Amino acid sequence: MSDTTFARLDVLKTYKLYVGGKFPRSESGRVYEVTDSKGEWLANAPLGTRKDTRDAVLAARAAVKGWAGTTAYNRGQVLYRVAEMLQGRREQFAAEVSLSEGVGPKKAAALVDAAIDRWVWYAGWTDKVAQIAGGANPVAGPYFNLSTPEPTGVVGIVAPQAGYGHSLLGLVSVIAPAIATGNTVVVAAAADAPLPALSLGEVLATSDVPGGVVNIISGRTADIAPTLASHQDVNALDLTGAIAADGPGAAAVLEAAAADTLKRVVRPELDPFAQDWTNAPGTDRLLSFLETKTVWHPMGI
């Protein structure tokens, strides 16, 4: 038997979109190169198209009824399960964040830990947000008047970009509050650092998150975001990463397109550096994509 040893080939990861709980390649069949902060090749990511985005919206719409109808307590359990699964792949995500953001291993690990903690934080809010967003209203008459929050529906999200936000922590900080309150989302991942987002899809698929609740598209933001902004089946739009991706002018165009279909819009910071995702998140994003239903009921005699 020969003692000759052979160097084995690396098994390179094939990154795919995450749509409807599945991992399709882009319908275009095209990919683009993702590089690290030094310009070195990391991987090929799928180049999502308008058709991929429309498919993701269909998947998100199909999941709205089931996810919104899930009890708030159960949604909290599901979000906590995501944190558990992310914790189990901590080293992988730390490596991807380090390469994507150009930060050292210790800081990358801290950012991943913060992302895990953020899932847990929002998991705890699922069955409490109604207490701050709803209530009993005093009225003149023999009636109960109760206001309760309900999810808006499908939310399109332009994720924070690398260099301006954190490719994982910023992403989690915009996805988790939207789905915690019963919405479904279609996310345009950071174009220059999509790998943590695409890997997050694998975590979601192996958690208890139903297919279609979160859909992640990588590619050029200029191709994906306008489709989300103008799509009549998207109810709200989070433009957090829009200015960093394509400039203030592009963000204004997206907001105008959203106005045509009466979408709720979360506007981006004019200075993308102003958003520090390591800060405590607060409840603003939890309340951004909720509608208020008010019910009148006669009092018994």
C-alpha contacts under 8 A as a table, 3 or more apart, distances in Angstrom:
res1	aa1	res2	aa2	distance
13	K	43	A	7.60
14	T	43	A	7.93
14	T	44	N	7.39
14	T	45	A	7.81
15	Y	43	A	7.92
15	Y	44	N	7.03
15	Y	45	A	5.64
15	Y	46	P	6.88
15	Y	195	L	7.58
15	Y	198	L	6.62
15	Y	199	S	7.71
16	K	23	F	5.57
16	K	24	P	6.05
16	K	25	R	5.43
16	K	26	S	7.65
16	K	45	A	6.86
16	K	46	P	5.91
16	K	198	L	6.78
17	L	23	F	5.38
17	L	24	P	5.62
17	L	25	R	6.07
17	L	26	S	6.92
17	L	46	P	6.64
17	L	48	G	7.68
17	L	198	L	6.60
17	L	201	G	7.97
17	L	216	I	6.05
17	L	217	I	5.50
17	L	218	S	6.73
18	Y	21	G	6.42
18	Y	22	K	5.72
18	Y	23	F	4.84
18	Y	24	P	6.74
18	Y	198	L	7.03
18	Y	201	G	5.65
18	Y	202	E	7.94
18	Y	214	V	7.98
18	Y	215	N	5.40
18	Y	216	I	5.02
18	Y	217	I	6.74
19	V	22	K	5.42
19	V	23	F	6.33
19	V	24	P	7.02
19	V	55	D	7.63
19	V	56	A	5.49
19	V	59	A	6.87
19	V	211	G	7.63
19	V	212	G	6.37
19	V	214	V	7.52
19	V	215	N	4.70
19	V	216	I	6.41
19	V	217	I	7.80
20	G	56	A	6.79
20	G	59	A	5.03
20	G	60	A	7.13
20	G	211	G	4.65
20	G	212	G	3.88
20	G	213	V	7.45
20	G	214	V	7.62
20	G	215	N	6.46
21	G	205	A	5.96
21	G	210	P	6.98
21	G	211	G	3.72
21	G	212	G	5.68
21	G	214	V	7.92
21	G	215	N	7.65
22	K	205	A	7.66
22	K	211	G	7.40
25	R	29	G	6.53
25	R	46	P	6.44
26	S	29	G	5.26
26	S	30	R	6.57
26	S	31	V	7.93
26	S	46	P	5.74
26	S	47	L	6.20
26	S	48	G	5.39
26	S	49	T	7.06
26	S	52	D	6.48
27	E	30	R	7.94
27	E	48	G	7.64
27	E	49	T	7.39
27	E	51	K	7.23
27	E	52	D	6.47
28	S	47	L	7.58
28	S	48	G	7.61
28	S	49	T	7.08
29	G	46	P	7.72
29	G	47	L	7.86
30	R	46	P	6.20
30	R	47	L	5.53
31	V	44	N	5.83
31	V	45	A	5.31
31	V	46	P	4.28
31	V	47	L	4.70
32	Y	44	N	5.41
32	Y	45	A	5.50
32	Y	46	P	6.45
32	Y	47	L	6.01
32	Y	219	G	7.64
33	E	41	W	6.79
33	E	42	L	7.52
33	E	43	A	6.10
33	E	44	N	4.72
33	E	45	A	6.47
34	V	41	W	6.08
34	V	42	L	5.58
34	V	43	A	5.38
34	V	44	N	5.86
34	V	45	A	6.64
34	V	192	D	6.57
34	V	193	A	6.99
34	V	194	P	7.86
35	T	38	K	7.49
35	T	39	G	5.13
35	T	40	E	5.07
35	T	41	W	4.38
35	T	42	L	5.06
35	T	43	A	7.17
35	T	100	S	7.67
35	T	192	D	7.69
36	D	39	G	5.24
36	D	40	E	5.37
36	D	41	W	6.55
36	D	42	L	6.36
36	D	99	L	5.42
36	D	100	S	5.47
36	D	101	E	7.57
36	D	102	G	6.90
37	S	40	E	7.45
37	S	99	L	6.96
37	S	100	S	6.68
37	S	101	E	6.73
37	S	102	G	5.18
45	A	194	P	7.42
45	A	195	L	7.54
45	A	218	S	6.96
45	A	219	G	7.56
46	P	218	S	6.19
46	P	219	G	6.60
47	L	218	S	6.06
47	L	219	G	4.38
47	L	220	R	7.18
48	G	52	D	5.86
48	G	53	T	7.25
48	G	217	I	5.86
48	G	218	S	5.46
48	G	219	G	4.89
48	G	220	R	7.37
48	G	223	D	7.94
48	G	224	I	7.30
49	T	52	D	5.10
49	T	53	T	6.30
49	T	219	G	7.44
49	T	223	D	6.32
49	T	224	I	6.45
50	R	53	T	4.97
50	R	54	R	6.19
50	R	223	D	6.31
50	R	224	I	5.86
50	R	227	T	6.20
51	K	54	R	5.09
51	K	55	D	6.19
52	D	55	D	5.06
52	D	56	A	6.21
52	D	217	I	7.53
53	T	56	A	5.00
53	T	57	V	6.30
53	T	186	V	7.77
53	T	217	I	7.01
53	T	224	I	6.29
53	T	227	T	6.91
53	T	228	L	7.31
54	R	57	V	5.05
54	R	58	L	6.34
54	R	227	T	7.37
55	D	58	L	5.12
55	D	59	A	6.36
56	A	59	A	5.04
56	A	60	A	6.12
56	A	186	V	6.32
56	A	212	G	7.57
56	A	215	N	6.00
56	A	216	I	7.95
57	V	60	A	4.97
57	V	61	R	6.05
57	V	154	V	7.54
57	V	186	V	6.46
57	V	233	D	7.19
57	V	234	V	7.09
58	L	61	R	5.16
58	L	62	A	6.21
59	A	62	A	5.19
59	A	63	A	6.39
59	A	211	G	7.81
59	A	212	G	4.82
59	A	213	V	7.85
59	A	215	N	7.85
60	A	63	A	5.21
60	A	64	V	6.40
60	A	154	V	6.28
60	A	184	T	5.56
60	A	185	V	6.27
60	A	186	V	6.90
60	A	212	G	4.68
60	A	213	V	5.69
60	A	214	V	7.11
60	A	215	N	7.12
61	R	64	V	5.30
61	R	65	K	7.99
61	R	153	G	7.55
61	R	154	V	6.24
61	R	184	T	7.44
61	R	212	G	7.75
61	R	233	D	7.38
62	A	65	K	7.07
62	A	212	G	7.10
63	A	66	G	5.70
63	A	67	W	6.10
63	A	184	T	6.98
63	A	210	P	7.55
63	A	211	G	7.14
63	A	212	G	5.31
63	A	213	V	5.78
64	V	67	W	5.33
64	V	68	A	5.76
64	V	153	G	6.25
64	V	154	V	7.15
64	V	182	G	7.66
64	V	183	N	6.57
64	V	184	T	6.00
64	V	213	V	7.23
65	K	68	A	5.36
65	K	69	G	5.89
66	G	69	G	5.11
66	G	70	T	6.29
67	W	70	T	5.22
67	W	182	G	5.84
67	W	183	N	7.29
67	W	184	T	7.59
67	W	210	P	7.58
67	W	213	V	7.11
68	A	71	T	7.91
68	A	151	P	6.74
68	A	181	T	7.83
68	A	182	G	4.41
68	A	183	N	6.52
69	G	182	G	7.79
70	T	74	N	6.52
70	T	75	R	6.60
70	T	182	G	7.83
71	T	74	N	5.24
71	T	75	R	6.37
72	A	75	R	5.10
72	A	76	G	6.35
72	A	126	T	5.23
72	A	127	D	4.79
72	A	181	T	7.71
73	Y	76	G	5.14
73	Y	77	Q	6.52
73	Y	126	T	6.49
73	Y	127	D	5.42
74	N	77	Q	4.97
74	N	78	V	6.31
75	R	78	V	5.04
75	R	79	L	6.27
75	R	123	A	7.30
75	R	126	T	6.55
75	R	180	A	6.50
75	R	182	G	7.82
76	G	79	L	5.18
76	G	80	Y	6.16
76	G	122	Y	7.63
76	G	123	A	4.19
76	G	124	G	6.16
76	G	125	W	7.41
76	G	126	T	5.41
76	G	127	D	7.25
76	G	180	A	7.07
77	Q	80	Y	5.08
77	Q	81	R	6.22
77	Q	123	A	6.80
78	V	81	R	5.03
78	V	82	V	6.53
78	V	123	A	7.75
78	V	207	S	7.32
78	V	208	D	5.52
78	V	209	V	6.17
79	L	82	V	5.11
79	L	83	A	6.65
79	L	119	W	6.09
79	L	120	V	6.93
79	L	122	Y	7.52
79	L	123	A	5.18
79	L	176	A	7.78
79	L	180	A	7.45
79	L	209	V	7.73
80	Y	83	A	5.09
80	Y	84	E	6.42
80	Y	119	W	6.42
80	Y	120	V	5.43
80	Y	123	A	5.66
81	R	84	E	4.95
81	R	85	M	6.30
81	R	207	S	6.00
81	R	208	D	6.84
82	V	85	M	5.20
82	V	86	L	6.07
82	V	119	W	7.11
82	V	203	V	6.77
82	V	204	L	6.36
82	V	207	S	5.60
82	V	208	D	7.58
82	V	209	V	7.92
83	A	86	L	5.07
83	A	87	Q	6.04
83	A	116	I	5.11
83	A	117	D	7.33
83	A	119	W	5.61
83	A	120	V	6.29
84	E	87	Q	5.14
84	E	88	G	6.52
84	E	116	I	7.94
85	M	88	G	5.12
85	M	89	R	6.73
85	M	203	V	6.16
85	M	206	T	7.64
85	M	207	S	6.75
86	L	89	R	5.23
86	L	90	R	6.09
86	L	116	I	6.54
86	L	200	L	7.98
86	L	203	V	6.35
87	Q	90	R	5.03
87	Q	113	D	7.86
87	Q	116	I	6.63
89	R	92	Q	5.52
89	R	93	F	6.47
90	R	93	F	5.33
90	R	94	A	6.05
90	R	109	A	7.52
90	R	112	V	6.77
90	R	113	D	7.77
91	E	94	A	5.06
91	E	95	A	6.25
91	E	109	A	7.55
92	Q	95	A	5.25
92	Q	96	E	6.35
93	F	96	E	4.98
93	F	97	V	5.97
93	F	112	V	6.73
93	F	196	P	6.42
93	F	199	S	7.89
94	A	97	V	5.17
94	A	98	S	5.99
94	A	105	P	6.85
94	A	108	A	5.11
94	A	109	A	4.91
94	A	111	L	7.80
94	A	112	V	6.06
95	A	98	S	5.12
95	A	99	L	6.28
95	A	105	P	7.10
95	A	108	A	7.31
96	E	99	L	5.27
96	E	100	S	5.93
96	E	195	L	6.71
96	E	196	P	6.02
97	V	100	S	4.98
97	V	101	E	5.68
97	V	102	G	7.78
97	V	103	V	7.67
97	V	108	A	5.73
97	V	112	V	7.86
97	V	167	S	6.72
97	V	168	L	6.97
97	V	196	P	6.53
98	S	101	E	5.46
98	S	102	G	5.43
98	S	103	V	4.95
98	S	104	G	5.96
98	S	105	P	5.95
98	S	107	K	7.90
98	S	108	A	5.16
99	L	102	G	5.27
99	L	103	V	7.13
100	S	162	A	7.19
100	S	167	S	7.31
100	S	192	D	8.00
100	S	193	A	5.35
100	S	195	L	7.59
101	E	162	A	6.04
101	E	163	G	6.58
101	E	166	H	7.27
101	E	167	S	7.19
101	E	193	A	7.56
103	V	107	K	6.38
103	V	108	A	6.22
104	G	107	K	5.49
104	G	108	A	6.13
105	P	108	A	5.04
105	P	109	A	6.08
106	K	109	A	5.15
106	K	110	A	6.26
107	K	110	A	4.97
107	K	111	L	6.22
108	A	111	L	5.08
108	A	112	V	6.30
109	A	112	V	5.10
109	A	113	D	6.17
110	A	113	D	5.02
110	A	114	A	6.17
111	L	114	A	5.00
111	L	115	A	6.25
111	L	166	H	7.87
111	L	168	L	7.70
111	L	169	L	6.27
111	L	278	T	7.87
112	V	115	A	4.97
112	V	116	I	6.29
112	V	168	L	7.06
112	V	169	L	6.74
113	D	116	I	5.09
113	D	117	D	6.19
114	A	117	D	5.01
114	A	118	R	6.07
114	A	169	L	6.75
114	A	278	T	7.18
115	A	118	R	4.99
115	A	119	W	6.55
115	A	168	L	6.79
115	A	169	L	4.72
115	A	172	V	6.26
115	A	173	S	7.64
116	I	119	W	5.37
116	I	120	V	6.62
117	D	120	V	5.05
117	D	121	W	6.11
118	R	121	W	4.90
118	R	122	Y	6.24
118	R	172	V	7.27
118	R	173	S	6.97
118	R	176	A	7.93
119	W	122	Y	5.38
119	W	123	A	6.02
119	W	172	V	7.28
119	W	176	A	6.41
120	V	123	A	4.94
120	V	124	G	6.40
121	W	124	G	5.39
121	W	125	W	6.85
122	Y	125	W	5.05
122	Y	126	T	6.68
122	Y	176	A	6.46
122	Y	177	P	6.27
122	Y	180	A	6.54
123	A	126	T	5.72
123	A	180	A	6.79
124	G	127	D	7.13
124	G	128	K	7.52
125	W	128	K	5.03
125	W	129	V	5.72
125	W	180	A	7.51
126	T	129	V	6.03
126	T	180	A	5.44
126	T	181	T	6.18
127	D	130	A	6.91
128	K	131	Q	5.52
128	K	132	I	7.38
129	V	132	I	5.48
129	V	133	A	6.09
129	V	181	T	7.83
129	V	286	L	7.53
130	A	133	A	4.97
130	A	134	G	5.30
130	A	135	G	7.91
130	A	148	T	6.54
130	A	149	P	6.08
131	Q	134	G	5.67
131	Q	135	G	6.73
132	I	135	G	7.57
133	A	148	T	7.02
133	A	149	P	6.11
133	A	287	L	7.18
134	G	146	L	7.56
134	G	147	S	4.97
134	G	148	T	4.55
134	G	149	P	5.95
134	G	292	T	7.53
135	G	146	L	5.88
135	G	147	S	5.34
135	G	148	T	6.66
136	A	144	F	7.43
136	A	145	N	5.85
136	A	146	L	4.54
136	A	147	S	6.33
137	N	144	F	7.68
137	N	145	N	5.31
137	N	146	L	5.96
137	N	147	S	7.29
138	P	145	N	6.99
139	V	143	Y	7.18
139	V	144	F	7.73
139	V	145	N	6.90
140	A	143	Y	7.96
142	P	298	P	6.04
142	P	299	M	5.51
143	Y	296	W	6.36
143	Y	297	H	5.38
143	Y	298	P	4.30
143	Y	299	M	5.09
144	F	295	V	7.91
144	F	296	W	5.70
144	F	297	H	5.03
144	F	298	P	6.11
144	F	299	M	6.31
145	N	294	T	6.88
145	N	295	V	5.71
145	N	296	W	4.67
145	N	297	H	6.51
146	L	294	T	5.51
146	L	295	V	5.27
146	L	296	W	6.65
147	S	292	T	6.29
147	S	293	K	5.50
147	S	294	T	4.22
147	S	295	V	6.40
148	T	292	T	5.63
148	T	293	K	5.29
148	T	294	T	6.41
149	P	290	L	5.86
149	P	291	E	5.54
149	P	292	T	4.57
149	P	293	K	6.15
150	E	181	T	7.69
150	E	182	G	7.71
150	E	290	L	5.44
150	E	291	E	5.12
150	E	292	T	6.10
150	E	293	K	6.90
151	P	181	T	5.99
151	P	182	G	5.29
151	P	183	N	5.38
151	P	289	F	6.32
151	P	290	L	4.73
151	P	291	E	6.07
152	T	155	V	7.79
152	T	183	N	6.35
152	T	235	N	6.43
152	T	236	A	7.23
152	T	289	F	5.40
152	T	290	L	5.20
152	T	291	E	5.75
153	G	182	G	7.70
153	G	183	N	4.99
153	G	184	T	6.32
153	G	234	V	7.53
153	G	235	N	5.84
153	G	236	A	7.62
154	V	183	N	5.93
154	V	184	T	5.00
154	V	185	V	5.60
154	V	186	V	7.55
154	V	233	D	7.29
154	V	234	V	5.09
154	V	235	N	5.28
154	V	236	A	6.55
155	V	178	A	7.49
155	V	183	N	6.83
155	V	184	T	6.16
155	V	185	V	4.71
155	V	186	V	6.39
155	V	234	V	6.03
155	V	235	N	5.93
155	V	236	A	4.70
155	V	237	L	5.55
155	V	238	D	7.24
155	V	289	F	7.88
156	G	185	V	5.75
156	G	186	V	4.93
156	G	187	V	6.03
156	G	188	A	7.90
156	G	228	L	5.72
156	G	229	A	7.45
156	G	234	V	6.58
156	G	235	N	7.93
156	G	236	A	6.22
156	G	237	L	4.74
156	G	238	D	6.15
157	I	174	V	7.62
157	I	175	I	7.91
157	I	185	V	6.97
157	I	186	V	6.12
157	I	187	V	4.69
157	I	188	A	6.12
157	I	237	L	5.89
157	I	238	D	4.66
157	I	239	L	6.26
157	I	240	T	7.52
158	V	187	V	6.02
158	V	188	A	4.96
158	V	189	A	6.79
158	V	190	A	7.76
158	V	221	T	7.59
158	V	225	A	6.68
158	V	238	D	6.13
158	V	239	L	5.18
158	V	240	T	5.95
158	V	241	G	5.13
158	V	242	A	6.03
159	A	170	G	7.35
159	A	171	L	5.77
159	A	174	V	7.29
159	A	187	V	6.54
159	A	188	A	5.88
159	A	189	A	5.34
159	A	190	A	5.70
159	A	239	L	7.60
159	A	240	T	6.24
159	A	241	G	4.96
159	A	242	A	7.80
160	P	164	Y	6.84
160	P	165	G	5.27
160	P	166	H	6.85
160	P	167	S	6.83
160	P	170	G	5.80
160	P	171	L	6.35
160	P	189	A	7.82
160	P	190	A	6.17
160	P	240	T	5.95
160	P	241	G	4.11
160	P	242	A	7.82
160	P	244	A	7.60
161	Q	164	Y	5.52
161	Q	165	G	5.56
161	Q	166	H	7.04
161	Q	167	S	6.48
161	Q	189	A	7.95
161	Q	190	A	4.70
161	Q	191	A	7.14
161	Q	192	D	7.19
161	Q	193	A	7.23
161	Q	241	G	5.72
161	Q	244	A	6.27
161	Q	245	A	6.53
162	A	165	G	5.50
162	A	166	H	5.81
162	A	167	S	5.49
162	A	190	A	6.58
162	A	192	D	6.57
162	A	193	A	5.85
163	G	166	H	7.27
164	Y	244	A	6.79
164	Y	272	P	5.57
164	Y	273	F	5.42
164	Y	275	Q	7.83
165	G	169	L	7.96
165	G	170	G	5.71
165	G	272	P	7.60
165	G	273	F	7.43
165	G	275	Q	7.04
165	G	276	D	7.17
165	G	277	W	6.83
166	H	169	L	5.20
166	H	170	G	4.74
166	H	171	L	7.14
166	H	277	W	7.15
167	S	170	G	5.93
167	S	171	L	6.07
167	S	190	A	6.79
167	S	193	A	6.27
167	S	194	P	7.26
167	S	196	P	6.39
167	S	197	A	7.11
168	L	171	L	5.02
168	L	172	V	6.11
168	L	196	P	5.76
168	L	197	A	6.50
169	L	172	V	5.20
169	L	173	S	6.06
169	L	277	W	6.67
169	L	278	T	7.82
170	G	173	S	4.98
170	G	174	V	6.56
170	G	277	W	5.76
171	L	174	V	5.50
171	L	175	I	6.25
171	L	189	A	7.93
171	L	197	A	7.21
172	V	175	I	5.13
172	V	176	A	5.64
173	S	176	A	5.94
173	S	177	P	7.02
173	S	277	W	7.32
173	S	281	P	7.59
174	V	177	P	6.29
174	V	178	A	6.87
174	V	285	R	7.52
175	I	178	A	5.50
175	I	179	I	6.45
175	I	185	V	7.28
175	I	214	V	7.98
176	A	179	I	5.47
176	A	180	A	5.84
177	P	180	A	4.99
177	P	181	T	6.56
177	P	285	R	5.89
177	P	286	L	4.89
178	A	181	T	5.84
178	A	182	G	7.03
178	A	183	N	5.61
178	A	184	T	7.14
178	A	185	V	7.32
178	A	285	R	7.19
178	A	286	L	6.41
178	A	289	F	6.64
179	I	182	G	5.06
179	I	183	N	4.76
179	I	184	T	5.74
179	I	185	V	7.21
179	I	213	V	7.35
179	I	214	V	7.96
180	A	183	N	7.31
180	A	286	L	7.52
181	T	286	L	6.67
181	T	289	F	7.84
181	T	290	L	7.37
183	N	213	V	7.53
183	N	289	F	7.63
184	T	212	G	7.18
184	T	213	V	4.49
184	T	214	V	6.00
185	V	213	V	6.12
185	V	214	V	5.06
185	V	215	N	6.18
186	V	214	V	6.17
186	V	215	N	4.72
186	V	216	I	6.00
186	V	217	I	7.51
187	V	214	V	7.61
187	V	215	N	6.06
187	V	216	I	4.83
187	V	217	I	6.03
188	A	191	A	7.92
188	A	216	I	6.30
188	A	217	I	5.15
188	A	218	S	6.04
188	A	219	G	7.65
188	A	221	T	6.45
188	A	224	I	6.41
188	A	225	A	6.82
189	A	193	A	7.80
189	A	194	P	5.56
189	A	197	A	6.25
189	A	216	I	6.52
189	A	217	I	5.94
189	A	218	S	5.13
189	A	219	G	7.43
189	A	221	T	7.88
190	A	193	A	5.31
190	A	194	P	5.18
190	A	197	A	7.88
190	A	218	S	7.21
190	A	221	T	7.74
190	A	241	G	7.76
190	A	245	A	7.84
191	A	194	P	5.77
191	A	218	S	6.33
191	A	219	G	5.50
191	A	220	R	5.75
191	A	221	T	6.42
191	A	245	A	7.64
193	A	196	P	7.32
194	P	197	A	5.32
194	P	198	L	6.19
194	P	218	S	6.18
195	L	198	L	5.14
195	L	199	S	6.10
196	P	199	S	5.09
196	P	200	L	6.02
197	A	200	L	4.95
197	A	201	G	6.64
197	A	216	I	7.24
198	L	201	G	5.23
198	L	202	E	7.14
198	L	216	I	6.86
198	L	218	S	7.64
199	S	202	E	5.20
199	S	203	V	6.76
200	L	203	V	4.99
200	L	204	L	6.25
201	G	204	L	5.05
201	G	205	A	6.11
201	G	215	N	7.78
201	G	216	I	6.96
202	E	205	A	5.08
202	E	206	T	6.38
203	V	206	T	5.30
203	V	207	S	6.19
204	L	207	S	5.02
204	L	208	D	7.25
204	L	209	V	5.95
204	L	214	V	7.94
205	A	208	D	7.40
205	A	209	V	6.81
205	A	210	P	7.96
205	A	211	G	7.40
209	V	213	V	6.82
209	V	214	V	7.98
210	P	213	V	5.92
211	G	214	V	7.21
212	G	215	N	6.06
217	I	224	I	7.88
219	G	223	D	7.60
219	G	224	I	7.48
220	R	223	D	5.39
220	R	224	I	6.58
221	T	224	I	5.09
221	T	225	A	5.55
221	T	242	A	7.89
221	T	245	A	6.66
221	T	246	D	7.49
222	A	225	A	5.91
222	A	226	P	6.73
222	A	246	D	6.96
223	D	226	P	6.51
223	D	227	T	7.27
224	I	227	T	5.58
224	I	228	L	6.65
225	A	228	L	5.13
225	A	229	A	6.13
225	A	254	L	7.35
226	P	229	A	4.96
226	P	230	S	6.11
226	P	254	L	6.09
226	P	257	A	7.60
227	T	230	S	5.41
227	T	231	H	5.77
228	L	231	H	5.30
228	L	234	V	6.62
228	L	237	L	7.59
229	A	234	V	7.55
229	A	237	L	6.74
229	A	254	L	5.68
229	A	255	E	7.21
229	A	257	A	5.57
229	A	258	A	4.80
230	S	254	L	7.94
230	S	257	A	5.28
230	S	258	A	5.76
230	S	260	D	7.42
230	S	261	T	6.99
231	H	234	V	5.60
231	H	261	T	7.80
232	Q	235	N	7.50
232	Q	261	T	6.08
234	V	237	L	7.66
234	V	263	K	7.50
235	N	262	L	7.82
235	N	263	K	5.22
235	N	264	R	6.78
236	A	258	A	7.93
236	A	263	K	4.71
236	A	264	R	4.49
236	A	265	V	5.82
236	A	289	F	7.10
237	L	258	A	7.34
237	L	263	K	6.68
237	L	264	R	6.15
237	L	265	V	4.79
237	L	266	V	6.32
238	D	265	V	5.80
238	D	266	V	4.70
238	D	267	R	6.71
238	D	268	P	7.79
239	L	242	A	5.18
239	L	243	I	7.97
239	L	251	A	7.10
239	L	265	V	7.26
239	L	266	V	5.95
239	L	267	R	5.48
239	L	268	P	5.30
240	T	243	I	7.61
240	T	266	V	7.15
240	T	267	R	6.43
240	T	268	P	4.30
240	T	269	E	6.93
241	G	244	A	5.49
241	G	245	A	6.09
241	G	268	P	6.65
241	G	272	P	7.76
242	A	245	A	5.13
242	A	246	D	6.04
242	A	247	G	6.86
242	A	248	P	7.66
242	A	250	A	7.14
242	A	251	A	5.42
242	A	268	P	6.71
243	I	246	D	5.47
243	I	247	G	4.19
243	I	248	P	4.94
243	I	249	G	7.86
243	I	250	A	7.03
243	I	251	A	5.75
243	I	268	P	6.76
243	I	269	E	7.79
243	I	270	L	7.19
243	I	272	P	7.09
244	A	247	G	5.92
244	A	272	P	6.07
246	D	249	G	7.71
246	D	250	A	5.72
246	D	251	A	7.41
247	G	250	A	5.57
247	G	251	A	6.63
248	P	251	A	5.11
248	P	252	A	6.31
248	P	270	L	7.39
249	G	252	A	5.19
249	G	253	V	6.38
250	A	253	V	5.09
250	A	254	L	6.26
251	A	254	L	5.11
251	A	255	E	6.24
251	A	268	P	7.80
252	A	255	E	5.10
252	A	256	A	6.24
253	V	256	A	5.11
253	V	257	A	6.24
254	L	257	A	5.07
254	L	258	A	6.18
255	E	258	A	5.01
255	E	259	A	6.26
255	E	265	V	7.12
256	A	259	A	5.06
256	A	260	D	6.72
257	A	260	D	5.39
257	A	261	T	7.35
258	A	261	T	5.59
258	A	262	L	6.30
258	A	263	K	5.35
258	A	264	R	7.80
258	A	265	V	7.42
259	A	262	L	4.76
259	A	263	K	5.93
260	D	263	K	7.84
264	R	289	F	7.39
266	V	288	S	7.35
268	P	272	P	7.67
269	E	272	P	5.59
269	E	274	A	6.92
269	E	275	Q	7.19
271	D	274	A	5.49
271	D	275	Q	7.95
272	P	275	Q	6.12
273	F	276	D	7.37
276	D	279	N	5.90
277	W	280	A	7.83
277	W	281	P	7.60
281	P	284	D	7.84
282	G	285	R	7.63
283	T	286	L	5.18
283	T	287	L	6.44
284	D	287	L	5.35
284	D	288	S	6.18
285	R	288	S	4.95
285	R	289	F	7.36
286	L	289	F	6.83
286	L	290	L	7.72
287	L	290	L	5.64
